[in-house]
Amino acid sequence: MLVIRLNRIGKKHQPSYRLVVSERRSKLGGPPVEDLGYYNPFTKTTGFVQERIRYWLGVGAKPTATVHNIFVKQGIVGGPKVKISMRKKAQTETQPADQKLAVEAGIPAEPAAQ
């Protein structure tokens, strides 16, 4: 299955992206099927080949959520934007595991050695 995604290029802390068509299962560093343009998130500049984007969408390539939202903003695709949810980091444990087990079992915790 083909997917339209952003492929990161650029230096550290200065990301720039190429808009490419690639296989969904291929790694991000793999060779893309076709290069469709670029996107710079700092300057918000874009350069897309709209005819080729419409062709690949017509063939059945699915854009990622971020790419879909960029297309909606540019007017290439109609419809509402897709909500992108970010993963939350897991909370770190504040107590050691043996103290947690003791508290759950109802055993009073031993005072910490000083």
C-alpha positions, 0 to 999 in steps of 0.5 A: 500500500502506498502512503504520502508522508513527510521524509525528514532532511536537514541538520540537527534542530533545523528540520526540513521535510520532503513530501514523498510517496513510498510503501507503507511498510518501508523504513523512512530511510528507504528510497521513495517512489516519487518526490512530490515537493517540500515543506519547511515548518520554520518558515511555513513554506511549501512547494508541492506538485499538485497534479502529481498529488491528485494523481497519487490520491486518485490511485489510492495512496493514503496521506498521513494525518499531518500531510492530510492537514497540510493538504487541507490548509493548501486547498488540495484536499477538501474536508475537515482537518484530522485531529492528531493525538500525541502520546503522553509519557508514562509517569515515573515511579516515586516509590520502590516496588517493594514498598508499594507491595508492602503498602498494598498488603497492609504491612507498615513500611520500614523506616528508611536507614539513615 
